[in-house]
Amino acid sequence: MVAGNAEYPPITWTDSKSQEMTGVAVEILRRAFKDIAIPMTTLPLPWARAQKVTKTGAADILAGPYINEERIEYMDYVFPPFMQDPVAIFTRKLSTFNYQKWSDLVNFRGATLIGNSFGEEFDAYAADHLKIEQSHGLLNVINKLNKKRVDYMIYGLYPTLSALASTDLKNQIVPLKPYVTSEGMYIAISKKSPCRKYYQLLSQKMNEFKAINLTKRLIKKYQKIWESSFNNY
C-alpha cells in the first residue's frame, strides 16, 4: 500500500474517476516494481494522515516526503530523491509585498497546509520567527490569500501552480523568487513494513531514473493530465 498527498499535483493527487492516487511519484513506483510484478495499491489522503498511516505501518510506502529528523524515526528514506521540489512564497499579483530573504516574512501573516515540512532549516526558522497558520485544503489556503486574510502562502511550486490553473486566480496569485528552498522528494518505506526488503531495488531504480532524467519528463506529462482533468468539465 502506497500512501501519498491527495492534493499535490502533478506529484500525487486523487484521480476523480478511479479515486486512486496518480501522478509522478505513482508512475515512478510502478516502473520501479514492474520487473518483479509487485502488486501496488494506493491510498491518497490529506498529507498529515498519509504520514500517520505510514508511521503505524498501515501503509507500506509514503510517496514524496521531504526528509526531517522526526520522519527518519519511522521511515527508511530511499536515496537518491526522485526529484527536487521548489518551495515558493505566493502572494497577490497587485500586492506590494517585497520578498528577497526569509527575514522579509517576519512582520507578515502566512498560511500553508497542515502537516507540511519545508526542510529542517526553514522549519526551525519559521517556528522561532514567523506567523504561519495551517489549514486543510490547498484551494482553501489560496482563497485565504486571495481574500487578504493572510499576506502570503508558502507551498510547493508545482502543486500550487497546478491548483491555480484550475481556478480563475491563475493570473492573480503569483510565486515570488528566490524560492524559499528546494527540497528532495523521496520514496520512504515504513519501518514496520515488510517492503523494507525492496530498499536496494528501489535505490537502484531511483539512480537509473535519475540518469535518464525521467522525472523531468513525467512532470510535464502529469501537468498535462492534471490540466485536462478539469478542462474537460
C-alpha positions in Angstrom: 0.0 0.0 0.0 1.4 3.4 -1.1 0.1 6.5 0.7 0.5 10.0 -0.5 -0.8 13.5 -0.6 -4.3 13.6 -2.2 -3.7 17.2 -3.5 -0.1 17.7 -4.6 -0.4 17.6 -8.4 1.5 16.8 -10.5 3.4 14.7 -8.0 0.4 12.9 -6.3 -3.3 13.6 -6.4 -6.7 11.7 -6.3 -7.9 10.8 -9.8 -11.5 11.9 -9.9 -12.7 8.9 -11.8 -10.9 6.0 -10.2 -10.4 7.6 -6.8 -6.9 6.1 -6.9 -3.7 8.1 -6.5 -2.0 9.2 -9.6 0.9 11.4 -10.6 4.7 11.5 -11.0 5.5 9.6 -7.8 3.0 6.8 -8.6 4.4 6.2 -12.0 8.0 6.2 -10.5 6.9 3.4 -8.2 5.1 1.4 -10.7 8.1 1.5 -13.0 10.4 0.5 -10.1 8.3 -2.5 -9.2 7.5 -3.6 -12.8 10.2 -6.2 -13.2 9.3 -8.1 -10.1 5.5 -7.8 -10.7 4.7 -6.4 -7.2 1.0 -5.5 -6.9 0.6 -1.9 -5.8 -2.5 -0.2 -4.4 -2.6 3.5 -3.5 -4.1 5.5 -0.7 -4.5 9.2 -1.4 -5.0 11.1 1.9 -4.6 14.5 3.4 -0.9 14.8 4.0 -0.9 14.6 7.8 -3.0 11.4 7.6 -0.8 9.9 4.9 2.2 10.3 7.3 0.3 8.8 10.2 -0.7 5.6 8.3 2.9 5.1 7.2 4.1 5.6 10.7 1.7 2.9 12.0 2.5 0.5 9.2 -1.0 0.6 7.8 0.7 1.9 4.6 4.0 0.4 3.4 5.4 3.4 1.5 5.0 7.1 1.6 5.3 8.9 -1.8 7.1 12.2 -1.8 8.1 13.3 1.7 10.9 15.7 2.4 13.4 14.4 4.9 13.5 15.5 8.5 14.5 14.1 11.9 11.0 13.1 13.0 10.2 11.2 9.9 13.6 9.3 9.9 12.4 7.7 13.2 9.7 5.8 11.4 10.7 5.6 7.7 13.6 4.4 5.7 14.3 7.0 3.0 15.3 5.7 -0.4 18.3 7.5 -1.8 18.6 9.4 -4.1 15.4 11.5 -4.1 13.4 11.1 -7.2 13.1 14.9 -7.7 13.8 18.3 -6.3 10.7 20.3 -5.2 10.9 24.1 -5.2 9.0 25.7 -2.3 7.7 29.2 -3.1 6.2 32.2 -1.5 2.9 33.1 -3.3 1.2 36.5 -3.0 -1.4 38.6 -4.7 -0.1 40.0 -8.0 -1.0 43.6 -7.1 0.5 43.3 -3.6 3.4 45.5 -2.7 4.9 42.5 -0.8 8.7 42.6 -1.2 10.4 39.3 -0.6 14.1 38.5 -1.0 15.0 36.5 2.1 13.3 34.7 5.0 13.5 37.6 7.4 11.4 39.7 5.0 8.4 37.5 6.1 8.7 38.3 9.8 6.1 41.0 10.0 3.5 39.4 7.7 0.9 36.7 8.1 1.4 33.5 6.2 -0.5 30.3 5.5 0.1 26.8 4.4 -1.4 23.3 4.7 -1.5 21.2 7.9 1.4 18.7 8.3 3.9 20.2 5.9 7.6 20.5 6.4 9.7 22.8 4.2 13.1 21.5 5.2 14.6 21.4 8.7 16.4 24.7 8.4 13.3 26.7 7.3 11.0 24.8 9.7 13.2 25.9 12.6 13.4 29.5 11.4 9.6 29.6 10.9 8.9 28.2 14.4 11.0 30.9 16.0 10.2 33.9 13.9 7.2 33.6 11.6 3.4 33.6 11.9 2.2 30.9 9.5 -1.3 29.4 10.1 -2.1 25.9 8.9 -5.3 24.9 7.2 -6.9 22.0 5.4 -7.1 22.1 1.6 -4.9 23.8 -0.9 -7.7 25.8 -2.5 -8.8 26.9 0.9 -5.3 28.4 1.6 -5.3 30.0 -1.9 -8.7 31.6 -1.1 -7.4 32.9 2.2 -4.7 34.7 0.3 -7.0 36.0 -2.4 -9.4 37.4 0.3 -6.5 39.1 2.1 -6.9 37.1 5.2 -3.2 36.4 5.0 -0.3 38.3 3.3 1.3 35.3 1.7 1.2 31.5 1.4 4.0 29.0 1.3 3.8 25.7 -0.5 5.3 23.6 -3.3 5.7 25.5 -6.6 4.3 22.7 -8.8 1.1 21.9 -6.9 0.3 25.5 -6.2 0.6 26.4 -9.9 -1.4 23.3 -10.8 -4.1 24.3 -8.4 -4.2 27.8 -9.6 -4.5 26.6 -13.2 -7.9 25.1 -12.2 -9.3 28.4 -11.0 -9.8 32.0 -12.2 -7.0 33.1 -9.9 -4.1 31.8 -12.0 -3.2 35.4 -13.1 -3.8 37.0 -9.8 -1.8 34.8 -7.4 1.9 34.6 -8.3 5.1 32.9 -7.0 8.0 35.1 -5.8 11.7 34.5 -6.3 14.0 33.5 -4.9 12.3 30.3 -3.8 12.3 29.6 -0.1 14.1 26.3 -0.6 14.3 23.3 -2.9 13.9 20.0 -1.1 14.4 16.5 -2.3 11.2 14.4 -2.6 11.7 10.8 -1.6 10.2 7.4 -1.7 10.1 6.3 2.0 9.4 2.9 3.5 7.7 2.4 6.8 10.0 0.7 9.3 7.0 -1.5 10.2 6.6 -2.8 6.6 7.8 -6.0 5.0 8.6 -3.8 1.9 11.9 -2.8 3.6 13.3 -5.8 1.7 12.9 -3.9 -1.5 15.1 -0.9 -0.4 18.0 -1.8 -2.6 15.8 -2.4 -5.6 14.2 1.0 -5.1 17.5 2.7 -4.6 18.9 1.1 -7.8 15.8 2.2 -9.7 16.0 5.8 -8.4 19.6 6.0 -9.7 18.6 4.6 -13.0 15.7 7.1 -13.4 17.9 10.0 -12.4 20.5 9.0 -15.0 17.8 9.2 -17.8 16.2 12.4 -16.4 12.9 10.5 -16.2 11.2 12.8 -13.6 11.5 15.9 -15.7 9.5 14.2 -18.5 7.0 12.8 -16.0 6.4 16.3 -14.5 5.4 17.6 -18.0 3.3 14.5 -18.7 1.3 14.8 -15.4 0.9 18.5 -15.6 -0.9 18.0 -18.9 -3.0 15.2 -17.4 -4.0 17.3 -14.5 -4.9 20.3 -16.7 -7.0 18.1 -19.0 -8.9 16.6 -16.0 -10.6 19.9 -15.2 -10.6 21.4 -18.7 -13.0 18.5 -19.7 -15.7 19.6 -17.3 
